[in-house]
Each structure stands twice: as C-alpha cells, then as structure tokens.
C-alpha cells in the first residue's frame, strides 16, 4: 500500500487491532502507574497498532503492563516449580 512518500510500506500495519484500553483496576495498580510515569513524556511509534508517532497513552502503558505481568507470572511459575522440585529432594538435588 503506498504511503505519503510514494514508496510501498515495507511493514503491513494493523489499525488498532489488539490495542486495548487500560481497565479501571489498572489505574490503581502501582506497576501500571510506574510505567505511566516513566513514559508519559515519550513520543511513541507502534506500527503494528497505528501510523506515525504520538504522545504516550494508556494504551501504550497497557501494552507494556501486559507484557511485564505475563513475564512476571512466567517467572513466578518457574520459581514455584523449582521450589516444589527442591521440596521433594529436601534441597539435595
């Protein structure tokens, strides 16, 4: 699809797909708010969600928050599995 430069856009872009708004619960979450404080002055380009740069929004925070929380949950699960394995061997491998 040609863009303003006249060249074909090398990246197919989705328009606002999978770009959820934050929930009301997230607005009170200290992790969500820490991310917001870190990025609130940034101009961000998210070509999979929209064209061009824009100021940081709750959607940007939500994307980062979801990724952080998913990774944290995966790490917690690994730690719990490791602790469970250790409990079967009394910590002696």
Protein Blocks (a to p, Z undefined) as FASTA:
>chain_A
ZZfkopacfbdcdehiaiacddfklmmpmklmmmmmmmmmpccddfklmgcjddddfklm
mmmmmmmmmmmmmmmmmmmmmmmmmmmnnonZZ
